[in-house]
Amino acid sequence: MKIGITCYPTYGGSGAVATELGIALAARGHEVHFITYQQPFRLPNFLPRVFFHEVDVGRYPLFEYPPYDLALAVRMHEVVRDHQLDVLHCHYAIPHATSAWIAREMLREGGADVRVVTTLHGTDITIVGQERSFYSITRFSIEKSDAVTAVSHYLRDETYRAFGCVGSDVQVIHNFIDPALFDRAQHVFPLPSEVVQNRRVLMHISNFRAVKRVRDIVKVFARVNAEIPSLLVMIGDGPERVEAEDEARELGVAESIVFLGKIDAIAPLLAGADLFLLTSDNESFGLSALEALASGVPVIGANAGGLPEVVTNGVTGYLCAVGDVEAMARASIDLLADPVRWQAMSDAAAADARLRFSQDAVVAQYEALYERTVAAFPKPSHVPA
Ligand code: GMT
């Protein structure tokens, strides 16, 4: 099959999932075309059957807000037409699914067609999509997609609750991990021993948006560090990073925290972590938590959104009420103080991630969805280039 994939190419779980999916599909013999404004961050420079098509929005001075969604629609139209794609798979509803709808309308004008599959990832439904400026176009774009998936049951239910979309059959296809990559036995922790100093390592990875509650990460850490000498490794970057830095200074733990910024290769870092913290207000899935579990790192987090579908409370980690930093710290301290229980939880985390979220099984679900979607409509008849 020939599949176009559009995602946000910079840091973030949806871009990571989209890219890993494309790489896995190509490894299974499909031809994959990434269509976006920048080479996706997890995409190597060359892979057989993988192509990258850059979207250029130009620089016309009249455009205070360059219309990326239109430039994307044009590029999608060209790539489908020139490479005879069967499917356009959009990750994150806006503007990607909207651009795909425009591209499909343009193709139909020329007597061609393509199937549009949209995967909902999180804030496209829970935050941005519900803003007044975007609500109706988000609902329209979901309803006009030929198939829609959500990364958790929580997100599917939230889509129906917030948008209706009763005519759309939103299917749950969870995010996934490559079990060979997220295997702590395969990596050497890259942080030097002078930095770690035999302390326990707590870790957080995110885009440091408000929804992540990064001050809570620091508050939990400060309480743990007061009882068990620890190091907090913060990976990623975003607008709330300064909040975390302020909190660290206010609580007097700045010297025990390292901010590593945006890093592509996180598996070696996760391999050296003792606990992973994810305190978000809402997390539709929590890909970073899944990658931690797969690496044998128990997760301490907030019992919100889709995270309970990923972390089994009491088995692979502990989930507490949003904002309850005392409970999160207590759970962390108790677990770190009990090496037998930590090891059992680490083993359970790695095993459960492999059992429920392995790449092969999940990619096969997407393949089956593409096949059903293409079969449900007449085969596209493409216009020659
Ligand atoms: O919605 C966002 O905040 C960004 C988005 C992303 O691109 O990373 O994250 C969402 O998609 C991820 C991949 O499916 C999920 O693991 C994250 O839980 C989800 N973020 C939120 O729901 C806040």
Residues whose N, C-alpha, C, O or C-beta is under 5 A from the ligand:
A	BS01	GMT	G12 G13 S14 G15 H121 G122 T123 D124 V151 V211 N282 E283 S284 F285 G286 L287
